[in-house]
Amino acid sequence: MEFALYLLLGGFSGLLAGLFGVGGGMIIVPVLVFSFTLQGFDPLVLTHLAVGTSLASIVFTSLNSIRAHHLKGAVLWPVVLWMTLGILFGAALGSLTAAAIQGPLLQKIIGVFAIAVSVQMAFSLQPKASRGVPGKPWLTLVGVVVGWASAIFGIGGGSLTVPFLSWRSVPIQKAVATSAACGLPIAIVGALSFAVVGWQDPHLPAWSFGFVYFPAVLGIAITSMFFARIGAQLAHRLSALMLRRLFALLLLGVGINFLI
């Protein structure tokens, strides 16, 4: 039953990753927290395990999403390159930050972030386009911030990268595509860091590699890679206003649940 849930979760998160460039982590983490609680995992580690597992699964989601966007020529690779330099440091730092936060408090922090993202998506709160893409040092600095926050929340960074690029006058399709590409280094560095910092924790369940739970990664990866391709194709065809608002409503419920 748990593995079937991971398969379903992978399909949904993959679709979101391709459609919105959000990586799917905002859905993966809450569902994994719920699933791990039902499985009786230790409360001291289950939130960190959910975040680390989410990041590991986003590696697979990103690969197909990036490929689909790249084939449409929508990825701004120079932007990805310079942001990645900062992401590598930021994601590692974010993993260490999350590991230092107790599980219940980390859940509340994620809950607040989920509510903030839901409000932003529901009302399409985007800063007005201003100027162009910043220079290389600024892109690297933005990468540090995005990588740090993304590793704490277990996300691919799309909820941060897409608004930033839109603010800097990047068309939304290219912003989503570039964000998806930035999600890959975030996920790789974040997952590896969570695996390392949690490696010796005595409260972990079987089949855990540090704060990464392998059965969940496998189940999510199987379906997410396929549905990410579909989501990326839809992103170039559909008006996603209603989907954004439905997703925002779901995130609002998730955030409130984490805060209660």
N, C-alpha and C positions, 0 to 999 in steps of 0.2 A: 504494500500500500504506500509506504514512504517513497519507494523508487518511482511509482506511478506519479506521485505528486511532483517529484523532481523532473520527470519528463514533461508534465504539463507546465510546470514553472519555466522550464527551458524554452518551450515554444512561445509562451507569452512574453518572456523577457527578450527573446531574440527578435520578436516582432517589434517591440518597443525600441530596441537598439537600432534597428534599421530605419524605423519610421521617424523617430525623434532624435536619434543620436544621444540618448540618455544612458545607454549601457545596460539598462534593465535592472541595475543594482537596487534602485529604490523599491522595486517589487521583490527581488530575490531575498534581500536581507530580512524584511519583516516575515515573509513566508518561512524562511529557514529558522528564524527565531521561534515561530509558532511550532514548526515541525520538530525542531530539536527539543523543545519543551515537552511535547507529547511523547517523544522517545525517551524522556527521562535523563537527558544530558545534564551535567552539573551546571547550575545557574552561574557559577563563577566563571565559566568559560564559554557558555553557549552563544552569547552575543558576539564575542571575539571570533568564535568559530564560524558564525554566520557571515561576518564581514569578510574574513579571510577566504571563505569558500566562495562568496559572491565574486570577489576579485579574481579568483582562479577561473571561475566559469566565464567571466567576461572576456578572458583571453580568447576563448573559442568563439564567443559571440562576435567579437570585434573582427576576427579574421575574415569571415564571410561578408560582414557588413562593409568592411574596407574594400574588399574585392569588388563588390557590386557598385559602390560609389566611385571607385577608381575607373571602372570600365565606362562610366558616364562622364569621366573627366572632371569630377566635381571636387576632388581633394586638392587643397592647396598645400603641396608637399613642403615648400620652403617654410611655411608657417609651422607645420607639424615638426620639422627638424629642429627649429629653434625653441619651440615650446618643450620638446622632448628633453632638451638639455636641462631645463629646470624641473621637469616632471620626474626625472630619474632621482634627483635629490629630494624633491618634495614628497614623493610617494614613500620613500624609505623613512623619512622623518615622520610622516603621518602614521605609518604603521607603529613606530615606536611610541608616538603620542597616544594612539588608541590602546596599546598594550598597557600603558600606565594608568588608564581610566578603568574604574571598576565597572563590571557588566551592567548593573542596573542604571548607573549614571550614563553610560554609553548609550543605552536604549533611549533615555530621555533626550539626549543630544540629537540622536538620529530622528526622534519624533519631532522635535522642533524644526529640524532641517526639512523633513518631509512636508510639514505644514507650510513652511516658507516656499518650497518648490511648488506645492499645489496652488497656492495663491498666485504665484508668478505665472503658472501655466494657464489657470482658469481665466485670468484677466489679460493674458498676453502682455504682461508688464515687461516691456523691453525698452531700454534707453534708446532715445532717438539716434539714428545713425549720425556719427560725428567723425569727421576726418577719415583717414584711411588706416590701414593696418600699421601698427607701431613698428619701430625698429627692432633689430635683433635682440639687444639687451632687454628691452621691455617685454618682448615675447618670452624670453627665458625666465624673467621674473614672474610673469603671469603663470608660466608653467610650474614654477615652484609652489605658488599658492594653490593652483588647481590640483596638482599632484598631492599636496599635503591634505587638503580637505577631502579629496576623493578617497584616499586611503583610509581616512577615519570613518567615512560613511559607507565604504564598500561599493562605490559607484564608479562608472567610467568617466565621469567628469562632464558629461554633456549638459547637465543643468547649469553648469558654470561656464563652460567654453562656448556654447551656442549663443547665450546672451552677450558675452563679451565680443565675439566676432561680429554679431549683428550690429552692436554698438559702433564697431569700427568699419561699418559700411560694407561688410561681406554679405552677399545675397544668402538667403536662408538655406537654400539647398546646399550651397558650398560650405556654409557654417556647420550644418548637420554632418556633412561628409567629412570635413576636416576634424570636427569633434570626435567622430567615430574613430578616425585614425589616431588621434591623441589618446584615445581610451586604451589602446593596446599597450603602450609602455607603462601607463598607470597600472593596468591590471597585472602585467608581468612583474614589475618591481614590487607592487603592493602585496601580491600573493606570495612571492618569495620571502619578503620581509616578515609577513605573518607566519609563514611556515617556520622561519628561523627563530623568531622571538617566542614562539609557543612550543618549540620542539621538546623541551624537558618538562612541560607541565604535567603533573601527575593526575589531573582531573579529566584529561581528554579521553573520549571513547575510542574503541578499536577502529582501525582504518583511518585514523587521523594522522596527517603529516603536519605537525605543529598545529596552527589554527586553520587548517584546511582539511575538510572532511571529504575524502575521496569519493564515496558512493554518490554524494550529492553533486559533486563536480561532474562525474560521469553521466548521471541522468540528465542534468541541465545541458551539458555539452551536446548530447546526442540530438536533441530537438532544436536547440537554440541556433546551431549553425545553419540549419535549413531555413528556419523562420526569419533569421536576420536578413537573408537574401531577399525574401519576399517583402519584408518591411522596407528595405532600401529601395526596391522597385516602386512600392506604393508611395514612398516619400516624393517621388518625382512625378506622380500622376494625380494624387488626391489632395483635396483641401482637408487638412487634418484638424480643423477648428473643433468639431464636435468630439473627435477622439481625444484631443488635448483636454477638453473640459471633463470628459468622463474619467480620464486618467487622473486629472487633478482631484476629482471627487474621491477616487480610490485612495490617493495619497493622503488626503485630508483625514479619511477614516483611519488610515494606518498611523498617522502622526498622533491623533487623539488617543488611539488605543495604547500607544507607547508611553504617553504621558500620564495615563490613568493609573 
